[in-house]
C-alpha cells in the first residue's frame, strides 16, 4: 500500500476540527499512540529515509515499515503494517537482531474521516499540534490524484502548501 500523506503544524485545534466537520468529515475517535522507532542494522534509516516502528494504539500493537518518500511535496511512501500480539516480545526480537531503539514519540490523536481520506489532529509530546491528511492508494498511478484531493482539502482549510512539513515527528524531534 502507498500512503499519500500531508502534515502541517496548526495553532488552533478547535478551529480546524470545526472546519473539517464543515467539509463533511465525521469525528471517529480519540486515541493515544506511542511509537517506538528502530534504526537499521545494515543502514542508517535517517539517511535512507526509511522507518521501522512498533505502535501501541490504546493497547493494540502494530509493526510498520515505511519506505523512502516518493515525491518532493508530501510524505507519501510505501507502508507495510502488521498487527502483533506482544509489543515487548517484538521489541526484544528487534533488539536481539541488532536494531537500535530510539526514544518513543507519544501523541493523542483525534481521527476524522470523509470517504477514504483520514484527517488526524495530533497533539505530540514536546512538538505541538499537527494536522495530518492521508489517503491510502494501491498504485503509483493513483498517487497523484490522491495528493490533489488532499491539497484541495488543505486549501479549503485556508492552509497554504508552503506550510507542508515533510519530516516525521521523529525527524522533527531530532533524535535518530
Secondary structure, DSSP 8 states (H G I E B T S, - for coil): -EEEEEEEE-S-HHHHHHHHHHTT-EEEEEEEEEEEEEE-SSS-HHHHT-EEEEEEETTEEEEEEEEEE-SSSS--EEEEEEEES-HHHHHHHHHHTT-EE---EEEEEEEEEETTEEEEEEEETTTEEEEEEEEEESSHHHHHHHHHHHHHHHHHTT--GGGEE-S-HHHHHT--
